[in-house]
Amino acid sequence: MTGLTRVRLDLSYDGTEFAGWARQRSGVRTVQGVLEEALTAVLRLPEPAQLTVAGRTDAGVHASGQVAHVDLPTGTWKVHSDKLLYRLAGKLPMDVRVWNAAEAPADFDARFAALSRRYVYRVGDSRYGVEPVRRRFVLWHAHELDVEAMNAAAALMLGEHDFAAYCKKREGATTIRRLLRLRWERMRPDEVEATVEADAFCHSMVRALVAALLMVGDGRRPAEFPAEVLGSLCRHPGVNVVPPNGLSLEEVRYPADSQLAARALEARRMRTLC
């Protein structure tokens, strides 16, 4: 990539009014579309900027720790790097912020070099509902939740498994993932929070896992139920995905620079459990 510099962008967004991350047909508002348009404009690029992202969030899902990369003409980057954040702040809508932009190693790949992604899902379980100022970011569940029961159920699903029962299948894509962390904590008297970390996620996986665990938390299902669904490899008719507003991508972890290329190569391999 002679003449190009790879730039890492760290960003946050309120996903409420976006149709997800990925650029779509004309007229549909997406985070990628808005950000690429802003980058192209403030840098006066001859061709539209093209972003690669760590995790393609769905419509209504938020992010405080999203990561993307873009390849820019080296001369353009050198001229604009010092003022890029300031200029993007003036160009972007208020529901998207780029809070860091830095030159990255050539082997850095926001998607494939990532070691893990960490999401948080927030649920309010008070009888009166969710406070108005938090309604965009917290799901209301009308029954009190038992955090200990949900954690007992969550512990049974940690490790590497085929999560087909909790994913929307995509042709040619594997549903094998390594679930590194799945734990609930009561952060406020009226709110619980699930931290979900994996090496990668398939479509709707986090929201389906949360849905199954909420059924344990409010007493509708025993602690063994989510793991039984996992082992069946089939979607359970009683487990639907929860709404997107409680979900936020909080962090993406990467290896040391010397290990970026190896990690990206490993991530591109089709995984099996054999």
C-alpha positions in Angstrom: 0.0 0.0 0.0 2.6 2.5 -1.1 1.6 6.0 -0.4 -1.1 5.1 2.2 -1.1 5.3 5.9 -3.4 3.1 8.0 -5.3 5.1 10.7 -7.1 3.7 13.7 -10.2 5.5 14.8 -11.8 5.1 18.3 -15.4 6.2 18.4 -18.7 6.3 20.2 -22.3 6.6 19.1 -25.9 6.6 20.3 -27.4 4.0 18.0 -31.0 5.0 18.6 -31.5 6.8 15.3 -29.2 4.7 13.1 -30.0 1.7 11.0 -26.9 0.0 12.4 -23.3 0.4 11.5 -23.1 -0.9 8.0 -23.6 1.4 5.0 -26.9 0.6 3.3 -29.0 1.8 0.4 -29.3 5.5 -0.3 -31.4 7.3 2.3 -30.9 5.0 5.2 -28.9 6.6 8.0 -26.0 4.4 9.3 -22.9 5.1 11.4 -20.5 4.0 8.6 -22.3 6.1 6.0 -22.2 9.3 8.2 -18.6 8.8 9.3 -17.3 8.1 5.8 -19.0 11.1 4.4 -17.5 13.3 7.1 -14.0 11.9 6.6 -14.2 12.4 2.9 -15.4 16.0 3.3 -13.0 17.2 5.9 -10.0 15.6 4.3 -11.1 16.5 0.7 -10.4 13.0 -0.4 -10.7 12.3 -4.2 -12.4 9.0 -3.5 -14.9 8.2 -0.7 -13.3 7.0 2.6 -13.8 3.3 3.2 -13.9 2.1 6.9 -13.3 -1.4 8.3 -14.9 -1.8 11.7 -14.3 -4.2 14.7 -17.9 -5.0 15.2 -20.9 -4.3 12.9 -23.6 -3.3 15.4 -27.3 -3.7 14.6 -29.9 -1.0 14.4 -30.4 0.7 17.7 -27.2 -0.7 19.3 -24.8 1.8 20.9 -21.1 1.9 21.3 -18.6 3.7 23.6 -15.5 1.7 22.5 -16.0 1.0 18.8 -12.8 0.7 16.6 -12.4 1.2 12.9 -9.5 1.7 10.5 -9.1 3.6 7.2 -6.3 3.9 4.7 -5.5 7.5 3.9 -3.0 9.1 1.4 0.1 9.6 3.5 0.4 13.2 2.5 -3.2 14.0 3.4 -2.8 12.3 6.8 0.4 14.3 7.6 -1.3 17.6 6.8 -4.6 17.0 8.6 -3.7 14.6 11.5 -3.3 17.3 14.2 -6.7 18.9 13.5 -8.7 15.9 12.3 -10.6 15.3 15.6 -11.6 19.0 15.8 -12.7 19.1 12.2 -14.7 15.9 12.6 -16.4 17.2 15.7 -17.7 20.1 13.6 -18.8 17.9 10.8 -20.4 14.9 12.5 -23.8 14.8 14.0 -24.0 14.9 17.8 -24.8 11.2 18.1 -21.4 10.2 16.7 -18.0 11.2 18.1 -14.5 10.2 17.1 -12.4 10.6 20.2 -9.0 9.3 18.9 -7.3 9.1 15.5 -3.8 7.7 15.3 -1.4 6.1 12.8 -1.6 2.3 13.2 0.9 -0.4 12.1 0.4 -1.7 8.6 -0.7 -5.1 10.0 -3.5 -3.5 12.1 -6.9 -4.7 11.1 -9.8 -3.4 13.2 -11.9 -6.5 12.5 -9.6 -9.5 12.1 -6.8 -8.5 14.5 -9.1 -8.1 17.4 -8.7 -10.5 20.3 -12.1 -9.9 21.8 -15.1 -7.6 21.9 -16.8 -6.7 25.2 -20.5 -5.7 25.2 -22.7 -4.6 28.1 -26.5 -5.0 28.2 -28.4 -3.0 30.8 -31.8 -3.9 32.2 -34.0 -2.0 34.6 -36.2 -4.3 36.7 -38.2 -1.8 38.9 -42.0 -1.8 38.9 -42.1 1.9 37.8 -40.0 1.4 34.7 -36.8 3.1 33.5 -35.9 6.7 34.3 -36.6 8.9 31.3 -33.0 10.1 30.9 -31.9 6.4 30.6 -34.7 5.1 28.4 -32.5 5.0 25.3 -29.9 2.8 26.9 -31.7 0.5 29.4 -34.3 -2.2 28.7 -37.3 -2.3 31.1 -38.1 -5.8 32.4 -41.2 -5.7 34.6 -40.1 -8.5 37.0 -37.3 -8.4 39.6 -34.3 -10.3 38.5 -32.2 -12.8 40.5 -28.6 -12.0 39.7 -27.2 -15.2 41.3 -29.5 -17.4 39.3 -28.5 -15.7 36.0 -24.8 -16.1 36.9 -25.2 -19.8 37.7 -26.8 -20.2 34.2 -24.2 -18.1 32.5 -21.3 -20.1 33.9 -22.5 -23.2 32.1 -22.0 -21.5 28.7 -18.5 -20.2 29.0 -15.8 -21.5 26.6 -15.8 -22.5 22.9 -19.1 -23.8 21.6 -21.2 -23.8 18.5 -23.7 -21.0 19.3 -26.0 -21.8 16.4 -29.0 -21.8 18.8 -28.3 -18.2 19.7 -27.4 -16.8 16.2 -29.1 -15.9 13.0 -27.3 -18.1 10.5 -25.6 -16.6 7.5 -24.6 -18.6 4.5 -21.0 -19.8 4.7 -20.4 -18.3 8.1 -19.4 -20.3 11.2 -21.3 -20.0 14.5 -18.4 -21.3 16.6 -17.3 -18.7 19.2 -15.3 -18.6 22.4 -17.3 -17.0 25.1 -14.8 -15.5 27.6 -17.0 -13.7 30.0 -20.7 -13.6 30.7 -21.6 -12.2 34.1 -24.4 -10.1 35.7 -24.1 -7.5 38.3 -26.6 -5.2 40.0 -25.2 -1.7 39.4 -28.1 0.2 40.9 -31.1 -0.8 43.1 -33.3 -0.7 40.0 -30.8 -1.9 37.3 -28.7 -5.0 36.4 -25.9 -5.2 33.9 -24.6 -8.1 31.8 -21.0 -8.1 30.6 -20.5 -10.3 27.6 -17.1 -10.8 26.1 -16.1 -13.2 23.3 -13.4 -13.5 20.7 -16.2 -12.7 18.2 -19.9 -12.6 18.0 -22.4 -13.9 15.4 -25.5 -12.0 14.4 -27.9 -11.4 17.3 -25.9 -13.6 19.7 -25.6 -11.2 22.6 -29.3 -10.3 22.6 -30.4 -13.9 22.3 -28.1 -14.9 25.3 -29.5 -12.1 27.4 -33.1 -13.1 26.5 -32.5 -16.7 27.7 -30.8 -15.5 30.9 -33.7 -13.1 31.7 -36.0 -16.1 31.7 -33.9 -17.6 34.4 -33.6 -14.4 36.3 -37.4 -13.9 36.6 -38.0 -17.5 37.5 -39.6 -18.7 34.2 -36.8 -21.2 33.5 -34.3 -23.2 35.6 -30.6 -22.3 35.5 -29.8 -25.2 33.2 -32.2 -24.0 30.5 -29.8 -21.7 28.5 -27.1 -24.4 28.3 -29.6 -26.9 27.2 -30.7 -24.6 24.4 -27.0 -24.1 23.5 -26.5 -27.9 23.2 -29.5 -28.4 21.0 -27.9 -26.2 18.2 -31.4 -25.1 17.3 -33.3 -21.9 18.0 -35.8 -22.4 20.8 -39.2 -20.9 20.1 -39.4 -19.4 23.5 -36.1 -17.5 23.2 -36.4 -14.3 21.3 -33.8 -11.6 21.0 -34.2 -8.7 23.4 -34.5 -5.1 22.0 -31.3 -3.3 20.9 -31.5 -0.3 23.2 -29.9 -1.9 26.2 -26.8 -3.1 24.3 -23.5 -1.2 23.9 -20.1 -2.2 22.5 -17.8 -1.1 25.3 -14.3 -2.3 24.3 -12.3 -4.1 21.6 -9.0 -5.7 22.7 -5.9 -6.2 20.4 -2.6 -8.0 20.8 0.8 -6.4 20.8 1.9 -4.9 17.4 4.2 -7.7 16.8 1.3 -10.2 16.9 -1.2 -8.3 14.8 -0.5 -10.2 11.6 -0.7 -13.6 13.2 -3.9 -12.8 15.0 -5.5 -11.6 11.7 -4.5 -14.8 10.0 -5.9 -16.9 12.7 -9.2 -15.0 12.8 -9.7 -15.6 9.0 -9.6 -19.4 9.4 -12.9 -21.2 9.4 -13.3 -22.7 12.9 -14.5 -26.2 13.8 -14.9 -28.0 17.1 -13.0 -31.1 16.0 
